[in-house]
Amino acid sequence: MELDHFILMARYNSWATKRLNLILDQVSDEDFYKDQGLFFKSIFGTLNHLLLGEHLLWFSRFSQGHSPQIALNSIIEQDRYVLTQTLLEKSFHWQNYLHELDPARLGGLFHYQTSAGQNISVPFAGTLLHVFNHGTHHRGQITAALTAMGYDCPELDLIYMLRDEQQAVASNS
């Protein structure tokens, strides 16, 4: 894969997070914190897992070479509004990181330590792809739970972001 593909995925991650946050602002506290049968139980738990996984673990590993030792179900942020805003703000860090990344790194190995302390070496590009796929997976779980509870969810498919971007380009011409 080329670096441009990862930059696209980082843009998509920010776009999808922003769109999801608009709906999450309308969700009752009861529905937000209630066990919905998700892997991390609630929307709240799943969003905390995203904050932990995407930003505290993976971003730290990629940008600083540091692997924090922390449980994947840890609650990082208690306040739901701070949680959703922090996820959005931190999503832009990936875009900045990728714009500075040497494309040659994509062909190499990525070395990190798991949360359990095990040393791992895996393909750099595939691991970076995992980070963005992971976010898509968990946003899908959240939108499924929201839909089941009767909330109207926005389309989060990548094609909708591309259409939005194309429409913005056409409007500015």
HELIX and SHEET records of a PDB file:
HELIX    1   1 LEU A    3  LEU A   24  1                                  22    
HELIX    2   2 ASP A   29  TYR A   33  1                                   5    
HELIX    3   3 ILE A   43  LEU A   50  1                                   8    
HELIX    4   4 LEU A   51  PHE A   59  3                                   9    
HELIX    5   5 SER A   60  GLN A   64  1                                   5    
HELIX    6   6 ARG A   80  GLU A  100  1                                  21    
HELIX    7   7 PRO A  103  GLY A  107  5                                   5    
HELIX    8   8 PHE A  124  ALA A  148  1                                  25    
HELIX    9   9 LEU A  158  SER A  171  1                                  14    
SHEET    1   A 2 LEU A 109  GLN A 113  0                                        
SHEET    2   A 2 ASN A 119  PRO A 123 -1                                        
END                                                                             
